[in-house]
Amino acid sequence: MIQPEAGRSKRNILNRKDFRSGLEHKVVYISDQQYPIEKADSEQVMNTVAALGAAGLDITLIIPRNWRNFGTPKFMRQQKLTHFYGVNNHFKMKEMVGFPFTRLRLEKYSHCFVAPLWAKYSGCHIVFTRNLLSAFLSLLLGLKIIFETYRHYTNRNSVIGKLLVKKSHDPAFLGIITHSTLSKESLLKLGIDGQKVAVIHNGFNPNLFDKRLTKQRARKLLQLSEQEKIACYSGRLDKEKGIESLITLAEKTPEITYLFIGKTQKDPPDWISQTARLKGLRNVRLIAWMQCRALTRYLIAADVLLIPPTSAPLTKFGKTVLPLKLFLYLAAGRPILAPALPDIADILNEKNAMIIEPDNSEDGSHAIRMLFSNKILADRLARSAKITSANFTWQKRGQKIIGFIQSHIG
């Protein structure tokens, strides 16, 4: 993991002289998340902020203050975050005191009020955020904003989408960054000016991977059999993420071991093991959530990496649009099994992944067996995935965001 300042090796330090933003504006990124927390959206925010700071942007991350950290020096609190997420510390951090952290998430709402006020009176030029309330309050205070979203604005949340479109006419609303083409197109259908929306995909941190680590060495370190056929999923383990489709796949292919790495947020933590027990499955293995550097060992040790082969997370629940794990999968250089869905089509195709019909367990079981039986095919897809990953680093994302901001400042 990348260490802050003195503790970092030269190999892990992003050389800020290699690329400068050329943007003199002071930017704040407002996030209402609890940090550190084991959630993909907090990982996305931290890597984005770190990449922008490394590119020379004067950026401050504004987050809620954890009351349990009172008495801990600020540099140690920031150091804890950079260690947890494996990022550089080329950014400033401001923690706003609000309601204590509770399951009710009251601090989320108080933060949305106090953070824009701090931004206003600290001389900030631009507010960058994923939080709608923070964005709209910043506009009321006369601040310029960049709004970032992963959402697909369908009938389920079209009211929010329409509100975004309405607010986008404000000259201070510089633009919207979406994480997928699907998200952008949903806003275009609602009538937003296409010039105000840019698709800038997420990415991965190359420094999380040990370039010397082979599949054989990874399996030895993890005490996994070299002969075992291993398919791996990492991420949230809730039903709304389509995990049941993977259990069905495991049921149809008992010769393959399925690793489920992560944790649940809404469902009982043992629901997968109970389901596997009821079905008599012996090829399902649960592994606790881990930080990305440790996770990369499992990804490299696997034969196949899995995106749940179902449309439900996108079409039914609407909370999974081009999952963050995909970029880490690509960088691992392993064949990926994924459903043919419009968000995933931004990145994956038949050249760099095994694309299958969603919600078709027969197609899924045939496809995954083909990946294990056809080494030429598997190796070709793995190489292509690795090549694709070079276009999706956090560093490149940071540079694209800066370019977008520069093009929209009057």
N, C-alpha and C positions, 0 to 999 in steps of 0.2 A: 504494500500500500504506500502511496506517495506520502512522504513525511513533510511537515511544514519546515520551511527555511533550513536551519542548520542541520536538521536530521535527515534531509533528503539527499539521495545520491544524485550525481550529475546526470545520470541516465534518465532520471525521472523528472527533471526540471524542464518545464517548457521555457524555451529561450524567448523572452519577450522582445528581444532585439530583432528576431527573425520576421516578426509581423507586428506592425503597429496599427492601431485602429484609425488614427488620423481624426478621431472624433473627440472634440474638446468638451462636449456636454457632460454634465454630471448626471448619472443615471442611478436610480434606486430600483431594486427588485423587491416587491412586496409579496411575501408569502405568509399564509396564515397557518401553515403546518407546524406541528410539534417536531422539534429537531433535537437529537437525531431520532428517526423513526424508521421502522422497517417497511417502507412503502415506496413503490416505484415513482410516484409523483414527486416525493421529496428528493429522491435520487436524481430525477430529471432536472429539478430546479437547481440543486447544488452543482451539478456538472455544467449546466448552462451558465450559471453565474461565474464559476471558476474559469470556464473557457473565455468568457467576455473579459474578465479581469486579466487573464494571461495575454489576451490580444491588445492590452494597453488601455482598455476602457476604464474610466473612473467610475466604479460601480460599488454600491453598498447594498448588502442583503439585509432587509428589515424583517425580523421574525419575532414572534411572541417570546417574552422572557419566561423561562421555566423557573418558578419560584423555588424549586429545590436546588437551584444553582446559586442562590444568593450566598455570597461569601467566597465564591470561586472567582479568581481573577479572569478578566475578559479574555486575555490571550490564551488561557487554558481552555476556556469554553469554545473558542474558535478552533483551537488545536484539536479538541475532541471531535468536532464536526468534520474537519478535514481528514482526520484519521479514519473516522467511521465510514465516510463516503469515498475515501481514496482519491481526494482531489488536492490541487494546489491551494495556496492561501493568498492568491493575488487579488483579493477583494476585501472590502471593509465589511464589518458586521455591526448592525445596530439591533439591540433587543429591546422591545417595547413592553413596559409593564402594563398588564391588563388583568383580567380575571385569571385565577389559578387554573391549571390544566385539570379538566374533569372529563368524564365520559360525555357530558352534555356539550362539550366543545364551546363553552361560553367565551373563552379567550379568542376564538375565531372571529366573533362579531365585534368585540371591543377593539381588536387589532385592526379591523378594517376601517375604523374611525380614526384611531390615533396615528397609524402609520402614514396615511396621506397628509395629515397635519404636520407631522415631523418633516416629511419630504418637502412640504411647502415652505416651511420656515427655516430649513437648513440650506436653502439655495439650490435645491434640485431642479434640473431642467426637464427630465423625462422620467415617468413612472412606467416600469415594465412589470406586468403581473398576469397571473392566471385567475385572479379573483375578481369577479364582476363588481362586487360592492366597492372594493378598493379602487377599481378603475373608474367607476362612475363618480365616486366622491372626489377623486383626483381631478376629474374634469370640472366639477363644480368649483374646485379651488383654483382653477385656471392653469393646471399643470398639463403638459403634453403626455399622452399615454401610448404605450404599445401593449396590446392585449394578446395573450397567448392562449391557445385552446387546442384540445385534442378531440373535442366533441363533434358528433355528427348531428346536425340540427334537423332532426326529423320531427314528425308530429308530436313526439313525446316532449320535446323541449323547444318547439318552434317559437314559443312566446319569448324565450330568452334570445333566440336567434334574431327575431324581429326587433327586439329592443337593441341588440348590438348594431343591427343595420341602421336603426334610427339614430343612435348615438354616433355612428361613424361619420355622419355628415358634419359633426363639429370639427372645425379646423384643427383643434388641439388633439383630436383623435388621429394619431399618425397612421395607425394601421393595425392589422391583425395578423399574427403568425399562427398558422395551423400546422399540425403534425402530420397531416395526410392530405392527399388530393380530395378524398371523399369528404373530409371536413370542409375544405374550401368550397367544393361544389355545392354543398348544402347551404352555405351562406350566399353563394351566387344565385341560387334558386329563390332565396328570400329577397333578393334585390340589392345586395351590397355592391358597391363599386369594385370591380375586379382589381383595379390599381391599388386598392387599399389592403389587399389580402395576398400573402405569400405563403407557399408551402415550404417549410424548412424542417426537414426530418430530424429526429433525434439521432443519437449516436452511441458510441462506446469509447472507453478509455483504453488505448493500446497498452498502457503501462500495467494493466491488471493481468496481462498474459505473460507467462514465462516462455519465451521463444524457444528455449531448449527442451521444454517438456513434451515428451512423446506420449502417445496413447498407452504404450506399455509401461512407461515410467509412472504415469499418472495412476494407472490401475494398481501398480505396486504400492505407491504411496497411500492410496485409499483402501488397500486390501480388497481389491476386486479381482475376480478371476480373469485371467487373460483369455480364456476360452468362452466366457459368458457373452451372450448376445445382449447388449444393453441399449435401451431407448430411454431418453431422459427428458423430463419436463421440469422447468423451474419457474417459480412465480407464485401467485396467490393460489390457494388450493380450495377456493370456494366453488360451489356448484355453478354459480353464475359465470364462472370462467370456462365452463365447458369440460370440467374434469371427468364428468360421467362418461363422456365420449371416449376418453382415454382408458377408463376402466373397461368399457365395452371392447376396446381394441385389445387390451390385455387378456380379456376373456377369450377372444377369438384366436390369439396367438400365444398360447401358454409356453412356447419354447423361448420366448423373449422375456427378459427381465425389464420391468418398468420402474424407473426411479422417479419419484415425485419429491421434488426439493422445494420447500417453502413452508408457508403457514396459512391458516385460515384467518379471516377477519370477521366473517358473519356466521359461518357454519361451525358445528362442534368440531374440535380439533381431531377427533378420532373417527370422523364419519367415513373416511376413505378406508381405513383399516377394517372398520366394521362391515362396510359394503363388500370388501374383498373377502372377508371371512365368511359372510353369508353366501357368496358365490363360489366359495371353495378355491379361491385363487391363491397360488403360492408364488406368483411371479410379480407381485406388487410390493415395492419397498418404499417406505416413507423416510425422508431425511429432513432434519430440521433446517429452518431458514439459516442462511449464512451470508456473510458479506461477499461482495463480488469477486475479490481476489481468490478466496477459497472456492467459490462456485466454479470459477474457470477450470479448476482441476477436474471437476466432475464432467463439465462440458467436453473437455478434451478426452477424458476417459471413455466417453460414450461412443457408440457406433452411429446412433441416429438421435437427432434433437427434434422435439415435438412441439408443434402448435396444435392445440385441441382441434380435431377435424370436425368442427360443428359451426354453424352460423349463429347459434343462440347468443354468445357474448356480444356480438355486434347488432343483430337484428332484434332480439328479444329484450336484452338488458341494456344495450347501448352504452356500456361503460368500458368496453374494450375495443379500441380503435388503433390498429397498428401497434401492437404491444411492444414495450421497451425491450423485452427480452430478445426480440428478434435480432437486434443489432449485435448483441453479445453472442448469439448463436452464430451469426455470419462470421464473426471474428474467430470463433473456435475452429472453423474449417472442418465442419462435419456436415454430412447430408441432413437436410431439414425436411421433415414431413409437415405439410401445411394445407389448409383448405383453400379452395379457390374462392376468395372473397375480395370485394373491391378495394378494401383498405390495404390488405396484404399485397395486392397486385402492384402497389407502388414500388415495392422492393423485390418481391419474389416472382419468379416466372419458371417456366419449364427448363430454363438453362441453368438456374442456380438452386433449384429445390424440387422436391417431389410434390407436385401440386395435385390434390385429389378433390373429388366432389364432396362438399360438406354434407354431414349427416347421412353418410352412406358407409356403414360399417364394413360391408363386403369389399368395397373399393379400398377402404383404409387398410384392412388386413392384407389384401393382395399387394398393395403398394409397399407396405413396410417389409413384407417378406421379400419383395423384389430387391429392396435396398440391401438386405442381408445376403441374398443369393447372387446378385449381380455386382461383383466388386468393381468392374469397369465403370458401370453407371454410378455407383456410390462415390467412387473416387473423383469422377468428373464433376458431379454436383458439389462435392466438398471443395474442390479447387476453385470452382466458379463462385461459391459462397464466400470463400476467403478473399478472392479478388474484388467482389462486390463490396465487402466490408471496408475497403480502403477509402471509399467515398463517404463513409458515415462515421467519422470521428467527431468527438465533442469539439475539438479544435476547429475543424472545418465548419461546424455548425455555428460556433461563435463568430467566425469571420463573415458568414452569410448574414447573420443577424445584424452585425454592424453595418454591412453593406445596405441592408434593408432600411435601417434607421437613417443612414446618410442620405439615401434617395428620397426620404419622406420628410426631411427637415426643410422648412421653407427658408 
